[in-house]
Amino acid sequence: MSIDNESAPKWFVEALAAPVETGNVEVDGVSIAYRAWGEEGRPGIVLVHGGMAHSRWWDHVAPQLAEGRRVVALDMSGHGDSGHRDGYSLELWAAEVLAVAQAGGIAGPPVLVGHSMGGIVSFAASHLYGDRLDGVVILDSPIRDLTPEEIEMRAQAARERSGTKVYPTAEEAMARFRLVPPQETAEPYVLEHIARQSMRQVPGGWSWKFDALRMTKDRRTSLESFEAKCRIAYFRSENGIVGPDLLARMRPQFGPDALVTDLPVAGHHPVIDQPLAVVTAVRTVLVAWSPA
């Protein structure tokens, strides 16, 4: 897809033009869509999006992690181009992540990189499937609290019990796109691309892809008793949603050898306002975790 915003830098345009494969895998009766970059059969990474988001949030990041690796980004059920369920859970989403790693052509245990709710899903996977993972990188996820996206999904579910909001034109839907929580710092070319990929044409107009009606039907699993059973790297956004007190409460669950630090200047959505810092952070962790 072309980007209308002329401010987009060369690296971003080239990332969106990078070769990408698409596929689907069935998990518990639902089709899960994914995108993949890099050579199949290599060790690799699964990128796990946040609530109300989708795999296209990683389009400008994934190609920069794919040198010598297989990188797969999924649409968790209820999001993007994946199917919807009658109910959702962290356990089901974690199972989808593992299934996509195998179906997407990653050799051996993958590294998971999860943002916000995707980081919570990835942490749940570290507890449930730690022996099948090479590690988990978490970006600004409040492991023990609801994310702002989850809170907003509950609010939308209450507002839209009669049906998902439909906008008459794509332009009107684009004008209503908002980050949750709001974030003043955002690269406009990244935001435009993500917004355009967040909606689909439906009878009567355009609507968002995520399942607003049923996403919050089930009570979310408490992760208070979960602990990582693989190595963890945690990046708190300096201007994000995880304060020092919450981080201190979460820290023991990551294990004594976890890498924990801040992404300077970043807001809660670092792939939107600090994408190159995210690439650098993930690359650094992967090098640190590589066999000597």
N, C-alpha and C positions, 0 to 999 in steps of 0.2 A: 504494500500500500504506500502511496506517495504521501509525503508530509507537506501540508500547505504552508506551515510556518517557515518563513525564509530564514529564521534565526537558527534553525537546526544545524549543529556543527557537522563536519565531515564524518567524525567517528560514529555519530548517531545514525546518519543516513546509511553509512556502510554496514552498520550492525543490522539495520532493518532489511538490508538487501542480502544478508548472508543466507546461504542455502539452509533450508529448514525442512524437516520431514514431519508429517502429521500421522497420527494413528489413534486407535481406540482399543481399549481392553475392557472386558466385562468383569465387574466386581459385584458380587451378591445381586446379580440380576439387573445391574444398571451399567450403561455404556459410559466409560470414562475416557475423555479426549485428552490427548497430549501432543506436544510439539517437541522435536528433538534436533539437536545440532551436534556436529562433530562426527567422528568415525564410530560406527556401530562396533560393539565388541571391545570397547575400551573401558577402563575404570571410569566412574563418572559421578555425576551430581544430579539430584532431583531438586528442582526449585518449587517451593510450596507457597502459593499466594495467600493473602489475607482474606478476611471476610468481605463478601460482596465484590471481590476482585476476580481475577482469572489469570490464565497462563500468559496472556499478552502483556501483562505488567513487566515481564522479564525479557521482552523481545530485544531490548537494547543492551541488556546485561549478559544474557546467555551466550551469545557468540564470542564474547570476550573471555569466557571461561572455558571454551571448547577446544583450545589448542591441546592436543594429546589426550583429550577426554571426550566422553559422551555426556551431553547435558540434556536433561529431559525436564520439561515444565508441564504440569498437569492442570486441568480444570477439575477441582474436586467436585463431587456430585452436588447438584444444586447451584453450580456456578458455571459461567462460560458456556462452552458447547457440550458439556457433559449432561447426562440425564438427571432427572429429579427423582427424589425418593419421597415416601410418605413420612419419613422421619430421618434425622441425621444424628451422628454421634462422632466424637473424636476417634473412637475405636474403628468405625467404618472408614473415616477419612484416612487414618493411619494405614489401614489395609489397602486402600486405593493407592497410596504413595508407594508402598512396597510392590504392588502389582505393576504399576507403571514403570518402576525401575527395571523390572525384568522384561516386560513387554517392549520397553523402549530401547533395549539393546545395551544396557549397562552391564559390563562384566564385573562380577564380584560384588561385595557389599558396597552400596552407594554412600556418599555423603549427602545428607539432607541440608538444604538451606531454606529456612522458613521465616517469613515476615509476619508479625502481628499474630492473627489467629493461625496462620500457617506455621509460625514458630511454636505455638501451643500444640498443634497437631504433630509437629516434628518432635517436640519433647515427649509427647505421649508415645510416639513410635520408639523413642530411645528407651523408654521403660518397658514397652511391650515386646519390642523386636530388637533390643540392643545387640544381640549376638549376630544379627543379620545386617548391621550397619557399620560403616567405617567411621562415622562421626556425625554430629549434628551442629550446624551453625544457626544461631537464632538472632533475629534482628528485631529489637525493641518490642518484645512480647511480654505482656504481664501474666506470666505463667499461672499465677494464683488468683487473678482477677479477670472479670469480663473485659474484653477489648472494647474500645469505642465502636468498632464496627458491629460487634455482637449486640451492643446496647441499641444502636441505630436500627439493626435488623428487627429487633423486638418492637421498636416504635413503628417501623414501617408495616410490620405484620398486623399491628393493632389498627393502623390507619387504613390498610388496604384489604380488609377481610372480604370485600366484595370483588376483588380482582386487582391484578398488578396495574399500576398506572401506565396508561398509553398516551404518548404524545403524537400529535398529528404529523409532525415532520421530524426528520433527523436533526435539523438545526435547532428546533425547540428542545429536543431531548439533550443535545449537546450543551445548550445554554443552562440546563438544570443540573449538569454534572457537578458534584461536589466531593471533595475529599472528606473522609470521616476518620479522625477529627479534622476540623478545618486547619489548613496549613498555609501560611502566607508565603513561605519559600517553596517554589516549585519551578522547575524548568518548563517553560510553556510548551515547547515542542514535545516533551515527554508526556505532559498532561493531555495535550491534544490527541496524541496517538492512543493513549490508554482510554480516553473518553470515547473515541470513535469505535474502539473495539469492545466497549462495554455494553452495547445495545444491539438489538436485532429487530428486524421488521416483523410485525405481527398484524393480524387483521385490524384495520383501523389506524395503523401508524407504526410507531416505534416504542420499544420498551426495553428496560434493563434485563440482562440475561439471568441474574441470580434469582433464586426461588424465595421471594420475600414472604410468601404466604405460609410456607411450612418450615422454613429454616429454623425457627425457634420453638417448634412444637415440643421437642424433647428437652428435658433438663440436662444441662451440660455436666459431664463427668467432672468431679472435683479432682484436681491434680495434687492436692496437698500431701497425699501419701506417696506420690510417684517420685522415683529418683532415677537419674540417668544410669543406664547400663551400657553406655558407650561414651566416648569422649565428646566433650561439649565445648563450643566456643560461643560466648554470648556478647553481642554488641548492643549496648544501650545507646539510643540516639540522645545526644546532649539536650536537644530541645524536644524530646519525644514525650511519651506518656508514662515511663517507668522512673519513678523517683528513687532517691537513695534508700528510703525505708523499705519500699517494696523489693528493690534489688537485694537488700540485706536479708530479707525473709526468703527470697528465692535461692540465694547463693548456695546454701548447703545442699539443695537438691541436685545441683550440677556436679557435685563431687569435688574433692580437694585439688584435683589437677586441671580443672576447667580454666580456659582462657576467658577472662572477663574484662572488658574495657569499653570505652565510649567511642562513638563516631562523632567527632567534633562538628558543631554547627548544625548537624542533621536534625530534621524534624522526624515525626513518627513514620513518615513514608520516605525513607532514605533513597529508594530507587527512583524517586521522582525529583528530589532536590539535591541529592549527593550521589548520583549513580556511579561515578568513577571511584569515589571513596568506597562504595560497596564492593566494586570489582577488586580494588586493591586489598580490602580486608579479607575477602574470600580467598583470593589468590595467596595471600600471606599465610592464612590458616592451612591451606592445602599443601603449601611447601613445608610448613612446620610439621605437618602430619605425615609427610612422605617418608618412606623408608630411607634410612641413611645410606 
